[in-house]
């Protein structure tokens, strides 16, 4: 029996070795073809009526300079696969989202520099109202058409006000979480009067914590005014790309659990991961907007 099974054993061993070699070669081929990436990152930028022309330029410049930062470049090229993919769009009301930069593979210093240069040259849009929910819904098909296999999917939303258009933000957030897309935030705490006279939100950071962010290792970092936007976006991009835990003062991080119910969510309920709920309710932007325009109509 030992003599009879010997050839079979040698054959099976040879076949196993062959499959292992082919599997390794296939993995190396996929790696060379750039199909696998460390991160697919969508940058969603607020251009609503509360953002004036100067503030819009500050936001754009903040992203451009951050992408040119040597630390960001090292983080992009220093991951397991040494490359990420980035897309960039601007958003305002529920029907106003403008794709500024489609998915671009950043796999070299030259590619990163070219992306930053092209972004800097693109025009900056302007529109009214604030639909974070609309931005979230716009991001879903972007991720669906992303042509690479990403270890992580992240939507990065920056803005200076709560959702006030386009349906409940919690429903839009749940749709992203169901696809395992992490949502990070950069609330801009701004005391400058906006162009329409709409009041600023002193607790926008708490709103982003309770109503916007969600998913695995989600976090937010506050920019105290547009002047600090550049440093805030640099910190956030470093954290997103390198996927490390934030410093206590840099932001808050929450792990996703299974407590985000699908369907209609109570706007006063807790956020995903069980982190602190926003006591005023995630529909506070809609309420404040209705009250504001009602007062304006009677003046």
Secondary structure by P-SEA (a helix, b strand, c coil): ccccaaaaaaaaaaaaaaaaaaaaaaaaaaaaaccccccbbbbbbbbcccccaaaaaaaaaaaaaaaacaaaaaaaaaccccbbbbbbbcccccccccccccccccccaaaaaaaaaaaaabbbbbbcbbbaaaaaaaaaaaaaaccccccbbbbbbbbcccccccccaaaaaaaaaaacbbbbbbbbbccccccccbbbbcaaaaaaaccccccccccccccccccaaaaaaaaaaaaaaaccccccccbbbbbbccccccccccccccccccccccccccaaaaaaaaaaaaaaaac
